[in-house]
Amino acid sequence: RRTPAPAWLPTAKGEEGDFCLRSSDCAAGLCCARHFWSKICKPVLREGQVCTRHRRKGTHGLEIFQRCQCAEGLACRLQREHGPADASRLHTCQQH
């Protein structure tokens, strides 16, 4: 005889905006990221979208509004600008 799953255990993967504990709680194409003091399912970043590059391990947990990682095949890299060298320190998801 099988025992039923606890009521708090979601039966389906979370959609965008649903509360989560880890990325495996979210549907495909979403990750679990901090939003204020809780965590919700947010979309994985696509090419050209702004991303966060973490220089030190562990700094990701300090953000109030986390972003997901870049989608598979993309890397978070410094955006190439054609202006002054210090014009932008923006990172975007780019092809490897």
C-alpha positions in Angstrom: 0.0 0.0 0.0 1.4 3.4 -1.0 1.2 6.4 1.2 0.0 9.6 -0.4 2.4 12.4 -1.1 2.4 15.2 1.6 0.1 18.1 0.7 3.1 20.5 0.5 4.8 18.5 -2.2 3.9 19.9 -5.6 2.4 17.4 -8.1 3.4 19.3 -11.2 6.5 21.4 -12.0 6.2 25.1 -11.2 5.4 27.6 -13.8 6.9 31.1 -14.0 6.2 33.0 -10.8 5.4 29.9 -8.7 7.2 29.5 -5.4 10.0 26.9 -5.3 12.9 25.6 -3.2 15.2 24.4 -6.0 15.4 24.5 -9.8 14.1 20.9 -10.1 10.8 22.2 -8.7 10.3 24.3 -11.9 9.2 23.4 -15.4 11.7 23.1 -18.3 13.2 26.5 -19.3 12.9 27.9 -15.7 15.1 28.0 -12.7 14.5 28.7 -9.0 15.9 32.1 -8.1 15.5 34.6 -5.2 12.8 37.3 -5.5 12.9 39.4 -2.4 13.0 37.0 0.5 11.4 34.0 -1.2 12.3 32.0 -4.3 10.2 31.7 -7.5 10.5 30.0 -10.9 12.1 32.5 -13.4 13.0 32.0 -17.1 16.4 30.8 -18.0 18.2 33.6 -19.9 18.3 33.7 -23.7 21.0 35.2 -26.1 21.4 38.9 -25.7 19.7 39.1 -22.3 21.6 40.7 -19.4 23.1 38.2 -17.0 25.0 38.4 -13.7 28.6 37.3 -13.6 29.8 36.2 -10.2 33.5 36.9 -9.5 33.5 35.2 -6.1 31.9 32.0 -5.2 29.0 32.5 -2.8 28.1 36.0 -3.8 25.0 34.8 -5.7 23.2 34.3 -2.4 23.5 38.0 -1.5 21.2 39.2 -4.3 17.6 40.1 -3.6 16.6 39.7 -7.2 18.6 36.8 -8.7 18.6 36.0 -12.4 18.7 32.5 -13.8 21.8 31.3 -15.6 22.2 31.6 -19.4 20.6 28.8 -21.5 22.6 25.9 -22.7 25.3 26.8 -25.2 25.5 30.4 -23.9 27.9 32.0 -21.6 27.7 35.2 -19.5 30.3 37.5 -21.0 31.2 41.2 -21.0 29.1 42.9 -23.8 31.3 44.2 -26.5 30.8 47.9 -27.1 32.2 50.1 -29.9 32.6 53.2 -27.7 35.1 54.2 -24.9 36.7 51.2 -23.2 35.0 51.9 -19.9 31.5 52.7 -21.4 29.8 49.6 -20.2 30.5 46.8 -17.8 27.2 45.0 -18.8 27.3 41.2 -19.2 25.0 39.4 -21.6 24.4 35.8 -22.6 26.4 35.1 -25.7 27.3 32.1 -27.8 30.4 30.1 -26.6 
